[in-house]
Amino acid sequence: MKRTFTAILLLLAAVPVFAENSKQEAVNVGYLSNITHAQAILGRADGTFEKSVDSGHPIRWTVFNAGPSVIEALFAGKIDIAYIGPSPAVNGFVKSHGEALRVVAGSASGGAALVVRRGAGIETAGDFHGKKIA
């Protein structure tokens, strides 16, 4: 079975971190440290983000336990960019009337998937018939 993850990349509107100035302002990136947000975890681990951002703007990472706390941090100006799921993204967008954040990209498509052990005999959704999932 193909594993896919759903996450949304958010960018705070009017972020000054890329402005031309003499300070080395950090880009504050928030993410959830669970497997359903693997893009951010991998991007941090392999340096993808650092390679993609101007070296004059170091990345400061913040780990969150849940999407609503990420939205609160965005509203408070504590982070600039975050990976979160669609529900907190939509809720934050609606709550701020589209003013406090922008959804700029999806990081994966296809929703979530279940992972089963090899040899379990489960190849399609129909194979779950009569089985228990825990």
N, CA, C and O atoms as CSV, one atom per row, in Angstrom:
chain,resi,resn,atom,element,x,y,z
A,1,MET,N,N,0.839,-1.178,0.000
A,1,MET,CA,C,0.000,0.000,0.000
A,1,MET,C,C,0.890,1.250,0.000
A,1,MET,O,O,1.900,1.301,0.702
A,2,LYS,N,N,0.521,2.210,-0.761
A,2,LYS,CA,C,1.263,3.460,-0.832
A,2,LYS,C,C,0.927,4.316,0.388
A,2,LYS,O,O,-0.245,4.483,0.725
A,3,ARG,N,N,1.956,4.860,1.052
A,3,ARG,CA,C,1.736,5.716,2.211
A,3,ARG,C,C,1.689,7.160,1.752
A,3,ARG,O,O,2.586,7.627,1.050
A,4,THR,N,N,0.653,7.859,2.144
A,4,THR,CA,C,0.564,9.278,1.849
A,4,THR,C,C,0.199,10.015,3.121
A,4,THR,O,O,-0.376,9.437,4.043
A,5,PHE,N,N,0.524,11.244,3.162
A,5,PHE,CA,C,0.259,12.062,4.334
A,5,PHE,C,C,-0.380,13.357,3.877
A,5,PHE,O,O,-0.125,13.841,2.774
A,6,THR,N,N,-1.212,13.907,4.740
A,6,THR,CA,C,-1.830,15.177,4.435
A,6,THR,C,C,-1.269,16.227,5.367
A,6,THR,O,O,-1.249,16.042,6.584
A,7,ALA,N,N,-0.832,17.289,4.818
A,7,ALA,CA,C,-0.373,18.422,5.619
A,7,ALA,C,C,-0.534,19.657,4.767
A,7,ALA,O,O,-0.522,19.584,3.538
A,8,ILE,N,N,-0.680,20.746,5.396
A,8,ILE,CA,C,-0.825,22.003,4.686
A,8,ILE,C,C,0.301,22.928,5.121
A,8,ILE,O,O,0.600,23.047,6.310
A,9,LEU,N,N,0.911,23.568,4.161
A,9,LEU,CA,C,1.948,24.550,4.456
A,9,LEU,C,C,1.274,25.905,4.588
A,9,LEU,O,O,0.564,26.350,3.686
A,10,LEU,N,N,1.501,26.549,5.712
A,10,LEU,CA,C,0.901,27.856,5.949
A,10,LEU,C,C,1.972,28.925,5.961
A,10,LEU,O,O,3.091,28.686,6.417
A,11,LEU,N,N,1.643,30.072,5.475
A,11,LEU,CA,C,2.565,31.198,5.517
A,11,LEU,C,C,1.832,32.392,6.090
A,11,LEU,O,O,0.783,32.780,5.576
A,12,LEU,N,N,2.364,32.978,7.141
A,12,LEU,CA,C,1.764,34.144,7.758
A,12,LEU,C,C,1.851,35.316,6.795
A,12,LEU,O,O,2.906,35.578,6.217
A,13,ALA,N,N,0.748,36.015,6.627
A,13,ALA,CA,C,0.724,37.164,5.717
A,13,ALA,C,C,1.636,38.264,6.240
A,13,ALA,O,O,1.745,38.475,7.448
A,14,ALA,N,N,2.273,38.945,5.340
A,14,ALA,CA,C,3.130,40.089,5.651
A,14,ALA,C,C,4.290,39.727,6.570
A,14,ALA,O,O,4.594,40.468,7.504
A,15,VAL,N,N,4.930,38.612,6.319
A,15,VAL,CA,C,6.073,38.199,7.124
A,15,VAL,C,C,7.287,39.017,6.717
A,15,VAL,O,O,7.643,39.033,5.538
A,16,PRO,N,N,7.938,39.704,7.665
A,16,PRO,CA,C,9.062,40.568,7.314
A,16,PRO,C,C,10.403,39.850,7.259
A,16,PRO,O,O,11.424,40.510,7.068
A,17,VAL,N,N,10.449,38.526,7.418
A,17,VAL,CA,C,11.730,37.843,7.555
A,17,VAL,C,C,12.589,37.876,6.309
A,17,VAL,O,O,13.801,37.687,6.410
A,18,PHE,N,N,12.023,38.106,5.147
A,18,PHE,CA,C,12.824,38.137,3.939
A,18,PHE,C,C,13.134,39.560,3.484
A,18,PHE,O,O,13.676,39.764,2.398
A,19,ALA,N,N,12.790,40.545,4.315
A,19,ALA,CA,C,13.052,41.937,3.973
A,19,ALA,C,C,14.550,42.193,3.921
A,19,ALA,O,O,15.333,41.576,4.644
A,20,GLU,N,N,14.922,43.107,3.057
A,20,GLU,CA,C,16.329,43.489,2.946
A,20,GLU,C,C,16.708,44.331,4.158
A,20,GLU,O,O,16.206,45.442,4.326
A,21,ASN,N,N,17.579,43.814,4.991
A,21,ASN,CA,C,18.119,44.595,6.092
A,21,ASN,C,C,19.402,43.949,6.564
A,21,ASN,O,O,19.786,42.880,6.089
A,22,SER,N,N,20.060,44.599,7.497
A,22,SER,CA,C,21.361,44.107,7.931
A,22,SER,C,C,21.256,43.009,8.987
A,22,SER,O,O,22.240,42.319,9.253
A,23,LYS,N,N,20.091,42.837,9.587
A,23,LYS,CA,C,19.938,41.807,10.613
A,23,LYS,C,C,19.749,40.434,9.973
A,23,LYS,O,O,19.222,40.304,8.869
A,24,GLN,N,N,20.200,39.415,10.708
A,24,GLN,CA,C,19.949,38.050,10.264
A,24,GLN,C,C,18.710,37.544,10.990
A,24,GLN,O,O,18.812,36.839,11.994
A,25,GLU,N,N,17.545,37.905,10.478
A,25,GLU,CA,C,16.308,37.485,11.107
A,25,GLU,C,C,16.057,36.012,10.791
A,25,GLU,O,O,16.241,35.557,9.662
A,26,ALA,N,N,15.641,35.297,11.803
A,26,ALA,CA,C,15.356,33.876,11.629
A,26,ALA,C,C,13.986,33.689,10.994
A,26,ALA,O,O,13.077,34.497,11.184
A,27,VAL,N,N,13.859,32.613,10.241
A,27,VAL,CA,C,12.567,32.158,9.762
A,27,VAL,C,C,12.089,31.155,10.813
A,27,VAL,O,O,12.728,30.125,11.031
A,28,ASN,N,N,10.977,31.458,11.455
A,28,ASN,CA,C,10.451,30.617,12.530
A,28,ASN,C,C,9.466,29.621,11.950
A,28,ASN,O,O,8.382,29.993,11.499
A,29,VAL,N,N,9.852,28.341,11.965
A,29,VAL,CA,C,9.060,27.280,11.353
A,29,VAL,C,C,8.464,26.391,12.440
A,29,VAL,O,O,9.178,25.900,13.313
A,30,GLY,N,N,7.154,26.191,12.378
A,30,GLY,CA,C,6.473,25.313,13.317
A,30,GLY,C,C,6.049,24.029,12.631
A,30,GLY,O,O,5.713,24.021,11.447
A,31,TYR,N,N,6.071,22.940,13.394
A,31,TYR,CA,C,5.624,21.663,12.840
A,31,TYR,C,C,5.194,20.730,13.956
A,31,TYR,O,O,5.518,20.942,15.124
A,32,LEU,N,N,4.467,19.706,13.583
A,32,LEU,CA,C,4.038,18.671,14.516
A,32,LEU,C,C,4.978,17.480,14.357
A,32,LEU,O,O,5.309,17.084,13.239
A,33,SER,N,N,5.394,16.926,15.461
A,33,SER,CA,C,6.395,15.851,15.397
A,33,SER,C,C,5.732,14.480,15.398
A,33,SER,O,O,5.993,13.650,16.268
A,34,ASN,N,N,4.875,14.256,14.416
A,34,ASN,CA,C,4.288,12.931,14.274
A,34,ASN,C,C,4.363,12.495,12.818
A,34,ASN,O,O,4.584,13.315,11.926
A,35,ILE,N,N,4.182,11.234,12.588
A,35,ILE,CA,C,4.414,10.641,11.262
A,35,ILE,C,C,3.482,11.201,10.195
A,35,ILE,O,O,3.815,11.166,9.011
A,36,THR,N,N,2.321,11.715,10.591
A,36,THR,CA,C,1.422,12.265,9.584
A,36,THR,C,C,1.891,13.620,9.065
A,36,THR,O,O,1.300,14.175,8.139
A,37,HIS,N,N,2.933,14.138,9.651
A,37,HIS,CA,C,3.533,15.386,9.188
A,37,HIS,C,C,5.006,15.139,8.837
A,37,HIS,O,O,5.884,15.934,9.170
A,38,ALA,N,N,5.239,14.052,8.178
A,38,ALA,CA,C,6.600,13.604,7.882
A,38,ALA,C,C,7.384,14.568,7.006
A,38,ALA,O,O,8.611,14.610,7.098
A,39,GLN,N,N,6.720,15.338,6.165
A,39,GLN,CA,C,7.446,16.253,5.280
A,39,GLN,C,C,8.286,17.241,6.079
A,39,GLN,O,O,9.448,17.478,5.749
A,40,ALA,N,N,7.708,17.810,7.117
A,40,ALA,CA,C,8.458,18.772,7.930
A,40,ALA,C,C,9.579,18.088,8.706
A,40,ALA,O,O,10.682,18.624,8.809
A,41,ILE,N,N,9.301,16.916,9.245
A,41,ILE,CA,C,10.317,16.178,10.007
A,41,ILE,C,C,11.492,15.839,9.101
A,41,ILE,O,O,12.647,16.045,9.475
A,42,LEU,N,N,11.205,15.326,7.922
A,42,LEU,CA,C,12.261,14.974,6.970
A,42,LEU,C,C,12.991,16.221,6.480
A,42,LEU,O,O,14.218,16.225,6.386
A,43,GLY,N,N,12.241,17.280,6.167
A,43,GLY,CA,C,12.860,18.521,5.703
A,43,GLY,C,C,13.806,19.125,6.721
A,43,GLY,O,O,14.817,19.731,6.366
A,44,ARG,N,N,13.470,18.954,7.995
A,44,ARG,CA,C,14.375,19.435,9.044
A,44,ARG,C,C,15.589,18.515,9.156
A,44,ARG,O,O,16.725,18.983,9.240
A,45,ALA,N,N,15.342,17.210,9.156
A,45,ALA,CA,C,16.412,16.232,9.362
A,45,ALA,C,C,17.455,16.257,8.256
A,45,ALA,O,O,18.650,16.136,8.525
A,46,ASP,N,N,17.008,16.413,7.008
A,46,ASP,CA,C,17.988,16.346,5.914
A,46,ASP,C,C,18.470,17.717,5.429
A,46,ASP,O,O,19.228,17.807,4.464
A,47,GLY,N,N,18.023,18.789,6.109
A,47,GLY,CA,C,18.505,20.125,5.777
A,47,GLY,C,C,17.869,20.768,4.561
A,47,GLY,O,O,18.361,21.788,4.077
A,48,THR,N,N,16.777,20.192,4.051
A,48,THR,CA,C,16.128,20.735,2.868
A,48,THR,C,C,15.729,22.187,3.058
A,48,THR,O,O,15.919,23.007,2.160
A,49,PHE,N,N,15.177,22.511,4.218
A,49,PHE,CA,C,14.744,23.881,4.449
A,49,PHE,C,C,15.927,24.838,4.492
A,49,PHE,O,O,15.883,25.907,3.882
A,50,GLU,N,N,16.970,24.470,5.200
A,50,GLU,CA,C,18.142,25.331,5.292
A,50,GLU,C,C,18.756,25.568,3.912
A,50,GLU,O,O,19.251,26.661,3.636
A,51,LYS,N,N,18.728,24.564,3.055
A,51,LYS,CA,C,19.280,24.703,1.703
A,51,LYS,C,C,18.405,25.616,0.836
A,51,LYS,O,O,18.892,26.209,-0.126
A,52,SER,N,N,17.121,25.729,1.174
A,52,SER,CA,C,16.179,26.489,0.355
A,52,SER,C,C,16.030,27.939,0.773
A,52,SER,O,O,15.480,28.746,0.022
A,53,VAL,N,N,16.509,28.281,1.956
A,53,VAL,CA,C,16.350,29.636,2.478
A,53,VAL,C,C,17.682,30.364,2.375
A,53,VAL,O,O,18.744,29.770,2.562
A,54,ASP,N,N,17.617,31.636,2.080
A,54,ASP,CA,C,18.800,32.492,2.029
A,54,ASP,C,C,19.611,32.288,3.305
A,54,ASP,O,O,19.062,32.337,4.406
A,55,SER,N,N,20.899,32.063,3.163
A,55,SER,CA,C,21.757,31.788,4.318
A,55,SER,C,C,21.773,32.930,5.326
A,55,SER,O,O,22.190,32.735,6.468
A,56,GLY,N,N,21.334,34.100,4.934
A,56,GLY,CA,C,21.251,35.224,5.846
A,56,GLY,C,C,20.057,35.149,6.788
A,56,GLY,O,O,19.889,36.001,7.660
A,57,HIS,N,N,19.235,34.131,6.607
A,57,HIS,CA,C,18.047,33.959,7.431
A,57,HIS,C,C,18.023,32.542,8.000
A,57,HIS,O,O,17.430,31.649,7.396
A,58,PRO,N,N,18.656,32.324,9.152
A,58,PRO,CA,C,18.667,30.980,9.742
A,58,PRO,C,C,17.254,30.527,10.107
A,58,PRO,O,O,16.361,31.353,10.297
A,59,ILE,N,N,17.057,29.219,10.202
A,59,ILE,CA,C,15.752,28.671,10.562
A,59,ILE,C,C,15.738,28.330,12.043
A,59,ILE,O,O,16.658,27.702,12.566
A,60,ARG,N,N,14.681,28.756,12.699
A,60,ARG,CA,C,14.446,28.419,14.104
A,60,ARG,C,C,13.216,27.512,14.134
A,60,ARG,O,O,12.130,27.914,13.717
A,61,TRP,N,N,13.394,26.297,14.627
A,61,TRP,CA,C,12.341,25.284,14.627
A,61,TRP,C,C,11.577,25.279,15.940
A,61,TRP,O,O,12.169,25.442,17.008
A,62,THR,N,N,10.254,25.092,15.865
A,62,THR,CA,C,9.410,24.945,17.039
A,62,THR,C,C,8.491,23.753,16.827
A,62,THR,O,O,7.794,23.666,15.817
A,63,VAL,N,N,8.496,22.833,17.790
A,63,VAL,CA,C,7.649,21.640,17.725
A,63,VAL,C,C,6.360,21.904,18.492
A,63,VAL,O,O,6.382,22.460,19.590
A,64,PHE,N,N,5.242,21.502,17.908
A,64,PHE,CA,C,3.934,21.649,18.535
A,64,PHE,C,C,3.277,20.274,18.684
A,64,PHE,O,O,3.618,19.323,17.980
A,65,ASN,N,N,2.327,20.198,19.619
A,65,ASN,CA,C,1.608,18.943,19.845
A,65,ASN,C,C,0.315,18.847,19.051
A,65,ASN,O,O,-0.185,17.746,18.819
A,66,ALA,N,N,-0.233,19.979,18.630
A,66,ALA,CA,C,-1.516,19.957,17.928
A,66,ALA,C,C,-1.665,21.193,17.046
A,66,ALA,O,O,-1.070,22.240,17.303
A,67,GLY,N,N,-2.476,21.041,16.001
A,67,GLY,CA,C,-2.702,22.118,15.050
A,67,GLY,C,C,-3.231,23.409,15.647
A,67,GLY,O,O,-2.760,24.481,15.269
A,68,PRO,N,N,-4.211,23.356,16.584
A,68,PRO,CA,C,-4.713,24.613,17.153
A,68,PRO,C,C,-3.624,25.459,17.828
A,68,PRO,O,O,-3.670,26.688,17.762
A,69,SER,N,N,-2.658,24.819,18.469
A,69,SER,CA,C,-1.581,25.595,19.098
A,69,SER,C,C,-0.673,26.222,18.043
A,69,SER,O,O,-0.067,27.264,18.292
A,70,VAL,N,N,-0.571,25.606,16.882
A,70,VAL,CA,C,0.190,26.202,15.772
A,70,VAL,C,C,-0.513,27.472,15.299
A,70,VAL,O,O,0.130,28.496,15.066
A,71,ILE,N,N,-1.831,27.399,15.160
A,71,ILE,CA,C,-2.604,28.570,14.735
A,71,ILE,C,C,-2.455,29.699,15.746
A,71,ILE,O,O,-2.292,30.857,15.362
A,72,GLU,N,N,-2.508,29.373,17.036
A,72,GLU,CA,C,-2.319,30.393,18.070
A,72,GLU,C,C,-0.944,31.048,17.935
A,72,GLU,O,O,-0.820,32.266,18.067
A,73,ALA,N,N,0.084,30.248,17.673
A,73,ALA,CA,C,1.440,30.790,17.506
A,73,ALA,C,C,1.530,31.675,16.266
A,73,ALA,O,O,2.210,32.701,16.291
A,74,LEU,N,N,0.856,31.295,15.186
A,74,LEU,CA,C,0.820,32.142,13.989
A,74,LEU,C,C,0.142,33.476,14.301
A,74,LEU,O,O,0.650,34.537,13.937
A,75,PHE,N,N,-1.005,33.416,14.976
A,75,PHE,CA,C,-1.728,34.637,15.322
A,75,PHE,C,C,-0.886,35.548,16.215
A,75,PHE,O,O,-0.949,36.771,16.091
A,76,ALA,N,N,-0.099,34.953,17.112
A,76,ALA,CA,C,0.717,35.730,18.051
A,76,ALA,C,C,2.034,36.198,17.447
A,76,ALA,O,O,2.778,36.934,18.096
A,77,GLY,N,N,2.340,35.785,16.215
A,77,GLY,CA,C,3.586,36.192,15.577
A,77,GLY,C,C,4.801,35.428,16.068
A,77,GLY,O,O,5.930,35.865,15.844
A,78,LYS,N,N,4.601,34.298,16.732
A,78,LYS,CA,C,5.714,33.502,17.256
A,78,LYS,C,C,6.365,32.638,16.180
A,78,LYS,O,O,7.543,32.299,16.289
A,79,ILE,N,N,5.611,32.279,15.144
A,79,ILE,CA,C,6.153,31.510,14.017
A,79,ILE,C,C,5.708,32.180,12.723
A,79,ILE,O,O,4.724,32.918,12.692
A,80,ASP,N,N,6.459,31.904,11.654
A,80,ASP,CA,C,6.180,32.500,10.353
A,80,ASP,C,C,5.558,31.502,9.385
A,80,ASP,O,O,4.692,31.857,8.585
A,81,ILE,N,N,5.999,30.269,9.463
A,81,ILE,CA,C,5.588,29.217,8.526
A,81,ILE,C,C,5.318,27.965,9.334
A,81,ILE,O,O,5.970,27.722,10.350
A,82,ALA,N,N,4.337,27.153,8.875
A,82,ALA,CA,C,4.053,25.918,9.599
A,82,ALA,C,C,3.449,24.874,8.681
A,82,ALA,O,O,2.807,25.190,7.679
A,83,TYR,N,N,3.669,23.635,9.044
A,83,TYR,CA,C,2.978,22.505,8.438
A,83,TYR,C,C,1.898,22.076,9.407
A,83,TYR,O,O,2.192,21.743,10.555
A,84,ILE,N,N,0.645,22.081,8.961
A,84,ILE,CA,C,-0.445,21.574,9.789
A,84,ILE,C,C,-1.469,20.911,8.891
A,84,ILE,O,O,-1.381,20.999,7.666
A,85,GLY,N,N,-2.426,20.257,9.491
A,85,GLY,CA,C,-3.489,19.593,8.748
A,85,GLY,C,C,-4.544,20.579,8.269
A,85,GLY,O,O,-4.510,21.757,8.623
A,86,PRO,N,N,-5.473,20.094,7.469
A,86,PRO,CA,C,-6.465,20.981,6.861
A,86,PRO,C,C,-7.460,21.599,7.840
A,86,PRO,O,O,-7.855,22.749,7.644
A,87,SER,N,N,-7.879,20.890,8.878
A,87,SER,CA,C,-8.882,21.449,9.799
A,87,SER,C,C,-8.379,22.676,10.536
A,87,SER,O,O,-9.061,23.701,10.516
A,88,PRO,N,N,-7.200,22.628,11.197
A,88,PRO,CA,C,-6.725,23.844,11.847
A,88,PRO,C,C,-6.455,24.971,10.847
A,88,PRO,O,O,-6.654,26.144,11.164
A,89,ALA,N,N,-6.005,24.620,9.649
A,89,ALA,CA,C,-5.741,25.644,8.644
A,89,ALA,C,C,-7.029,26.367,8.264
A,89,ALA,O,O,-7.062,27.597,8.207
A,90,VAL,N,N,-8.073,25.615,8.007
A,90,VAL,CA,C,-9.361,26.217,7.648
A,90,VAL,C,C,-9.915,27.020,8.821
A,90,VAL,O,O,-10.395,28.139,8.636
A,91,ASN,N,N,-9.852,26.454,10.029
A,91,ASN,CA,C,-10.355,27.162,11.205
A,91,ASN,C,C,-9.618,28.481,11.425
A,91,ASN,O,O,-10.243,29.499,11.719
A,92,GLY,N,N,-8.300,28.467,11.285
A,92,GLY,CA,C,-7.520,29.690,11.453
A,92,GLY,C,C,-7.829,30.721,10.381
A,92,GLY,O,O,-7.901,31.918,10.657
A,93,PHE,N,N,-8.009,30.251,9.169
A,93,PHE,CA,C,-8.334,31.147,8.057
A,93,PHE,C,C,-9.682,31.814,8.301
A,93,PHE,O,O,-9.824,33.027,8.143
A,94,VAL,N,N,-10.674,31.005,8.689
A,94,VAL,CA,C,-12.015,31.535,8.934
A,94,VAL,C,C,-12.015,32.482,10.135
A,94,VAL,O,O,-12.586,33.570,10.074
A,95,LYS,N,N,-11.371,32.060,11.223
A,95,LYS,CA,C,-11.351,32.875,12.447
A,95,LYS,C,C,-10.738,34.246,12.191
A,95,LYS,O,O,-11.183,35.239,12.767
A,96,SER,N,N,-9.724,34.312,11.337
A,96,SER,CA,C,-9.060,35.584,11.056
A,96,SER,C,C,-9.649,36.287,9.833
A,96,SER,O,O,-9.122,37.308,9.390
A,97,HIS,N,N,-10.734,35.746,9.291
A,97,HIS,CA,C,-11.365,36.307,8.094
A,97,HIS,C,C,-10.371,36.401,6.944
A,97,HIS,O,O,-10.425,37.324,6.131
A,98,GLY,N,N,-9.460,35.426,6.890
A,98,GLY,CA,C,-8.474,35.372,5.821
A,98,GLY,C,C,-7.348,36.374,5.949
A,98,GLY,O,O,-6.574,36.550,5.008
A,99,GLU,N,N,-7.236,37.037,7.092
A,99,GLU,CA,C,-6.241,38.090,7.263
A,99,GLU,C,C,-4.926,37.630,7.883
A,99,GLU,O,O,-3.881,38.199,7.568
A,100,ALA,N,N,-4.937,36.624,8.750
A,100,ALA,CA,C,-3.746,36.285,9.528
A,100,ALA,C,C,-2.867,35.222,8.892
A,100,ALA,O,O,-1.702,35.089,9.267
A,101,LEU,N,N,-3.382,34.475,7.957
A,101,LEU,CA,C,-2.565,33.420,7.366
A,101,LEU,C,C,-3.009,33.138,5.952
A,101,LEU,O,O,-4.110,33.499,5.535
A,102,ARG,N,N,-2.133,32.489,5.235
A,102,ARG,CA,C,-2.409,32.091,3.851
A,102,ARG,C,C,-2.022,30.634,3.686
A,102,ARG,O,O,-0.948,30.214,4.116
A,103,VAL,N,N,-2.885,29.881,3.072
A,103,VAL,CA,C,-2.545,28.511,2.701
A,103,VAL,C,C,-1.852,28.627,1.355
A,103,VAL,O,O,-2.459,29.057,0.374
A,104,VAL,N,N,-0.578,28.243,1.307
A,104,VAL,CA,C,0.171,28.434,0.068
A,104,VAL,C,C,0.420,27.150,-0.698
A,104,VAL,O,O,0.709,27.197,-1.894
A,105,ALA,N,N,0.316,25.995,-0.034
A,105,ALA,CA,C,0.553,24.758,-0.757
A,105,ALA,C,C,0.143,23.566,0.080
A,105,ALA,O,O,0.202,23.601,1.309
A,106,GLY,N,N,-0.266,22.528,-0.589
A,106,GLY,CA,C,-0.440,21.239,0.055
A,106,GLY,C,C,0.870,20.490,-0.068
A,106,GLY,O,O,1.538,20.579,-1.098
A,107,SER,N,N,1.244,19.764,0.951
A,107,SER,CA,C,2.522,19.057,0.870
A,107,SER,C,C,2.350,17.608,0.444
A,107,SER,O,O,3.335,16.921,0.172
A,108,ALA,N,N,1.129,17.145,0.384
A,108,ALA,CA,C,0.859,15.782,-0.089
A,108,ALA,C,C,-0.586,15.733,-0.542
A,108,ALA,O,O,-1.392,16.585,-0.169
A,109,SER,N,N,-0.906,14.749,-1.335
A,109,SER,CA,C,-2.297,14.592,-1.752
A,109,SER,C,C,-2.720,13.150,-1.530
A,109,SER,O,O,-1.881,12.261,-1.387
A,110,GLY,N,N,-3.997,12.931,-1.503
A,110,GLY,CA,C,-4.512,11.573,-1.373
A,110,GLY,C,C,-4.939,11.215,0.031
A,110,GLY,O,O,-5.386,10.090,0.257
A,111,GLY,N,N,-4.821,12.122,0.985
A,111,GLY,CA,C,-5.268,11.822,2.340
A,111,GLY,C,C,-4.323,10.908,3.079
A,111,GLY,O,O,-3.136,10.836,2.762
A,112,ALA,N,N,-4.844,10.218,4.054
A,112,ALA,CA,C,-4.045,9.336,4.897
A,112,ALA,C,C,-4.201,7.892,4.433
A,112,ALA,O,O,-5.146,7.562,3.717
A,113,ALA,N,N,-3.292,7.054,4.834
A,113,ALA,CA,C,-3.339,5.644,4.464
A,113,ALA,C,C,-3.023,4.788,5.671
A,113,ALA,O,O,-2.321,5.219,6.586
A,114,LEU,N,N,-3.538,3.593,5.670
A,114,LEU,CA,C,-3.192,2.632,6.706
A,114,LEU,C,C,-1.993,1.823,6.238
A,114,LEU,O,O,-1.866,1.510,5.055
A,115,VAL,N,N,-1.138,1.497,7.155
A,115,VAL,CA,C,0.013,0.670,6.848
A,115,VAL,C,C,-0.219,-0.682,7.502
A,115,VAL,O,O,-0.524,-0.757,8.692
A,116,VAL,N,N,-0.076,-1.740,6.733
A,116,VAL,CA,C,-0.282,-3.097,7.259
A,116,VAL,C,C,1.002,-3.899,7.096
A,116,VAL,O,O,1.836,-3.615,6.237
A,117,ARG,N,N,1.131,-4.904,7.945
A,117,ARG,CA,C,2.341,-5.720,7.856
A,117,ARG,C,C,2.300,-6.592,6.601
A,117,ARG,O,O,1.236,-7.003,6.136
A,118,ARG,N,N,3.465,-6.854,6.083
A,118,ARG,CA,C,3.616,-7.709,4.918
A,118,ARG,C,C,3.048,-9.091,5.250
A,118,ARG,O,O,3.291,-9.628,6.330
A,119,GLY,N,N,2.316,-9.637,4.341
A,119,GLY,CA,C,1.739,-10.965,4.550
A,119,GLY,C,C,0.399,-10.964,5.264
A,119,GLY,O,O,-0.145,-12.034,5.535
A,120,ALA,N,N,-0.152,-9.792,5.577
A,120,ALA,CA,C,-1.435,-9.715,6.279
A,120,ALA,C,C,-2.604,-10.042,5.360
A,120,ALA,O,O,-3.721,-10.261,5.829
A,121,GLY,N,N,-2.355,-10.075,4.070
A,121,GLY,CA,C,-3.429,-10.379,3.119
A,121,GLY,C,C,-4.333,-9.189,2.854
A,121,GLY,O,O,-5.453,-9.357,2.372
A,122,ILE,N,N,-3.865,-8.001,3.160
A,122,ILE,CA,C,-4.672,-6.799,2.940
A,122,ILE,C,C,-4.003,-5.979,1.840
A,122,ILE,O,O,-2.920,-5.424,2.027
A,123,GLU,N,N,-4.662,-5.917,0.711
A,123,GLU,CA,C,-4.158,-5.164,-0.437
A,123,GLU,C,C,-5.114,-4.053,-0.865
A,123,GLU,O,O,-4.687,-3.059,-1.453
A,124,THR,N,N,-6.408,-4.217,-0.571
A,124,THR,CA,C,-7.411,-3.224,-0.938
A,124,THR,C,C,-8.324,-2.975,0.263
A,124,THR,O,O,-8.283,-3.716,1.245
A,125,ALA,N,N,-9.145,-1.929,0.177
A,125,ALA,CA,C,-10.075,-1.624,1.270
A,125,ALA,C,C,-11.027,-2.791,1.525
A,125,ALA,O,O,-11.402,-3.033,2.672
A,126,GLY,N,N,-11.417,-3.506,0.495
A,126,GLY,CA,C,-12.320,-4.647,0.649
A,126,GLY,C,C,-11.722,-5.765,1.486
A,126,GLY,O,O,-12.465,-6.555,2.070
A,127,ASP,N,N,-10.415,-5.852,1.558
A,127,ASP,CA,C,-9.755,-6.905,2.340
A,127,ASP,C,C,-9.915,-6.718,3.845
A,127,ASP,O,O,-9.583,-7.620,4.614
A,128,PHE,N,N,-10.419,-5.563,4.279
A,128,PHE,CA,C,-10.637,-5.328,5.707
A,128,PHE,C,C,-11.928,-5.977,6.205
A,128,PHE,O,O,-12.146,-6.074,7.413
A,129,HIS,N,N,-12.771,-6.414,5.294
A,129,HIS,CA,C,-14.059,-7.012,5.682
A,129,HIS,C,C,-13.826,-8.172,6.657
A,129,HIS,O,O,-13.078,-9.105,6.366
A,130,GLY,N,N,-14.480,-8.093,7.816
A,130,GLY,CA,C,-14.368,-9.145,8.825
A,130,GLY,C,C,-13.132,-9.050,9.703
A,130,GLY,O,O,-12.924,-9.910,10.558
A,131,LYS,N,N,-12.321,-8.044,9.518
A,131,LYS,CA,C,-11.094,-7.883,10.313
A,131,LYS,C,C,-11.272,-6.743,11.313
A,131,LYS,O,O,-12.095,-5.851,11.109
A,132,LYS,N,N,-10.499,-6.780,12.388
A,132,LYS,CA,C,-10.507,-5.708,13.378
A,132,LYS,C,C,-9.284,-4.826,13.156
A,132,LYS,O,O,-8.192,-5.300,12.843
A,133,ILE,N,N,-9.510,-3.520,13.331
A,133,ILE,CA,C,-8.420,-2.561,13.190
A,133,ILE,C,C,-8.225,-1.906,14.554
A,133,ILE,O,O,-9.180,-1.425,15.163
A,134,ALA,N,N,-6.989,-1.892,15.022
A,134,ALA,CA,C,-6.720,-1.262,16.320
A,134,ALA,C,C,-5.675,-0.203,16.168
A,134,ALA,O,O,-5.307,0.446,17.148
